[in-house]
Amino acid sequence: MATDHKIIIDMDILMGNPESLERFHECANLMIIASTPEQVQLGYNMLEIVDDCMSQLNKVADT
């Protein structure tokens, strides 16, 4: 039986708290070493989001 996994992310919380980004990154890494292909893909999707958020935070910090 297949299950549909979805991740709901509150971007305001992520962008407002660098510690949340770090924890989200840790969670994504754990998902990547998970046993199912779906969890691995979700982990990579989460890492992409975290990378985008970190990039935006760095741009804001540089201005």
C-alpha positions as YAML, in Angstrom:
chain: A
units: angstrom
residues:
- id: 1
  name: MET
  ca: [0.00, 0.00, 0.00]
- id: 2
  name: ALA
  ca: [1.53, 3.29, -1.12]
- id: 3
  name: THR
  ca: [1.43, 6.34, 1.09]
- id: 4
  name: ASP
  ca: [1.56, 9.91, -0.09]
- id: 5
  name: HIS
  ca: [4.02, 11.96, 1.97]
- id: 6
  name: LYS
  ca: [3.76, 15.72, 2.09]
- id: 7
  name: ILE
  ca: [5.86, 18.28, 3.88]
- id: 8
  name: ILE
  ca: [4.30, 21.56, 4.97]
- id: 9
  name: ILE
  ca: [6.84, 24.27, 5.69]
- id: 10
  name: ASP
  ca: [6.23, 27.60, 7.42]
- id: 11
  name: MET
  ca: [8.74, 29.73, 5.54]
- id: 12
  name: ASP
  ca: [8.35, 32.67, 7.95]
- id: 13
  name: ILE
  ca: [9.59, 30.52, 10.82]
- id: 14
  name: LEU
  ca: [12.44, 29.10, 8.75]
- id: 15
  name: MET
  ca: [13.59, 32.47, 7.49]
- id: 16
  name: GLY
  ca: [13.23, 34.12, 10.90]
- id: 17
  name: ASN
  ca: [15.31, 31.63, 12.84]
- id: 18
  name: PRO
  ca: [18.67, 30.28, 11.63]
- id: 19
  name: GLU
  ca: [18.48, 27.55, 14.30]
- id: 20
  name: SER
  ca: [15.30, 26.27, 12.64]
- id: 21
  name: LEU
  ca: [17.17, 26.08, 9.34]
- id: 22
  name: GLU
  ca: [19.91, 24.02, 10.98]
- id: 23
  name: ARG
  ca: [17.40, 21.58, 12.47]
- id: 24
  name: PHE
  ca: [15.54, 21.34, 9.18]
- id: 25
  name: HIS
  ca: [18.86, 20.55, 7.48]
- id: 26
  name: GLU
  ca: [19.57, 17.79, 10.02]
- id: 27
  name: CYS
  ca: [16.10, 16.33, 9.46]
- id: 28
  name: ALA
  ca: [16.61, 16.34, 5.69]
- id: 29
  name: ASN
  ca: [19.94, 14.54, 6.06]
- id: 30
  name: LEU
  ca: [18.30, 11.85, 8.19]
- id: 31
  name: MET
  ca: [15.60, 11.39, 5.57]
- id: 32
  name: ILE
  ca: [18.23, 10.92, 2.87]
- id: 33
  name: ILE
  ca: [19.72, 7.97, 4.74]
- id: 34
  name: ALA
  ca: [16.24, 6.52, 5.26]
- id: 35
  name: SER
  ca: [15.31, 3.20, 3.77]
- id: 36
  name: THR
  ca: [12.56, 4.20, 1.35]
- id: 37
  name: PRO
  ca: [13.04, 6.01, -1.96]
- id: 38
  name: GLU
  ca: [10.15, 8.38, -1.13]
- id: 39
  name: GLN
  ca: [11.82, 9.53, 2.09]
- id: 40
  name: VAL
  ca: [15.14, 9.96, 0.30]
- id: 41
  name: GLN
  ca: [13.50, 12.16, -2.35]
- id: 42
  name: LEU
  ca: [11.70, 14.21, 0.31]
- id: 43
  name: GLY
  ca: [15.03, 14.70, 2.08]
- id: 44
  name: TYR
  ca: [16.65, 16.04, -1.08]
- id: 45
  name: ASN
  ca: [13.66, 18.34, -1.66]
- id: 46
  name: MET
  ca: [14.01, 19.64, 1.90]
- id: 47
  name: LEU
  ca: [17.74, 20.27, 1.42]
- id: 48
  name: GLU
  ca: [17.01, 22.29, -1.69]
- id: 49
  name: ILE
  ca: [14.59, 24.47, 0.27]
- id: 50
  name: VAL
  ca: [17.09, 24.95, 3.11]
- id: 51
  name: ASP
  ca: [19.84, 25.90, 0.63]
- id: 52
  name: ASP
  ca: [17.54, 28.49, -0.97]
- id: 53
  name: CYS
  ca: [16.65, 29.93, 2.44]
- id: 54
  name: MET
  ca: [20.29, 30.12, 3.51]
- id: 55
  name: SER
  ca: [21.20, 31.83, 0.27]
- id: 56
  name: GLN
  ca: [18.47, 34.43, 0.78]
- id: 57
  name: LEU
  ca: [19.56, 35.03, 4.38]
- id: 58
  name: ASN
  ca: [23.16, 35.54, 3.22]
- id: 59
  name: LYS
  ca: [22.02, 38.06, 0.60]
- id: 60
  name: VAL
  ca: [20.04, 39.99, 3.23]
- id: 61
  name: ALA
  ca: [23.01, 39.94, 5.62]
- id: 62
  name: ASP
  ca: [25.31, 41.32, 2.90]
- id: 63
  name: THR
  ca: [23.11, 44.36, 2.24]
...
